[in-house]
Amino acid sequence: MKYEVDRVIDVRPGYAAKAGGQGDRYTIMVNGRRTHLYFERSTNLSGNIIGRWFVERKVPLIENGT
């Protein structure tokens, strides 16, 4: 899917706790909602690919039925 970023709020070194990896975490606004976008740098210094962009998948909360 593609989304248009409305605004970049913050950029800092960070990692996606659920996905692992090292890189930069961008705090962004998309459709009026705040979320994080990650850029993970490639460890392969040769080649054309310098890294990848991704977002963590949103996992819905499961409420305890007790």
C-alpha positions in Angstrom: 0.0 0.0 0.0 1.1 3.6 -0.5 0.3 6.5 1.8 1.1 10.1 1.5 3.0 11.6 4.4 1.4 14.8 5.6 4.3 15.9 7.8 7.5 14.7 9.4 7.5 15.4 13.1 10.8 13.9 14.3 13.7 11.8 13.1 16.0 9.9 15.5 18.2 6.8 15.5 16.0 3.9 16.5 14.8 0.4 15.7 11.5 -1.4 15.3 11.1 -3.4 18.5 8.8 -5.9 16.8 10.8 -6.3 13.6 14.3 -5.9 14.9 17.1 -4.1 13.0 18.9 -0.8 13.4 18.2 2.4 11.6 16.2 5.6 11.8 12.7 6.1 13.2 10.6 8.9 11.6 7.6 10.1 13.5 5.1 11.2 10.8 1.6 12.3 10.3 -0.5 10.3 7.7 -4.2 11.3 7.2 -4.1 13.2 10.5 -2.8 10.2 12.5 0.6 10.0 14.1 2.7 6.9 13.3 6.3 5.7 12.9 8.2 5.0 9.7 11.5 3.2 9.8 14.5 3.1 7.5 16.8 0.2 8.1 20.3 0.5 6.7 21.7 -2.4 4.8 24.8 -4.1 6.3 26.0 -5.0 2.7 28.4 -2.1 1.8 28.6 -3.2 -1.8 25.6 -3.1 -4.2 22.8 -0.7 -5.1 20.5 -1.2 -2.1 21.3 1.0 0.8 18.4 -0.1 3.0 14.6 -0.5 3.2 11.7 1.5 4.4 8.9 -0.1 6.5 6.2 0.4 9.1 5.4 -2.0 11.9 2.1 -3.9 11.4 -0.6 -2.7 13.8 -1.7 -5.5 16.0 -5.2 -5.1 17.5 -5.5 -5.4 21.3 -7.3 -8.5 22.5 -9.3 -7.8 25.5 -9.4 -10.3 28.3 -12.9 -11.8 28.4 -12.8 -12.6 32.1 
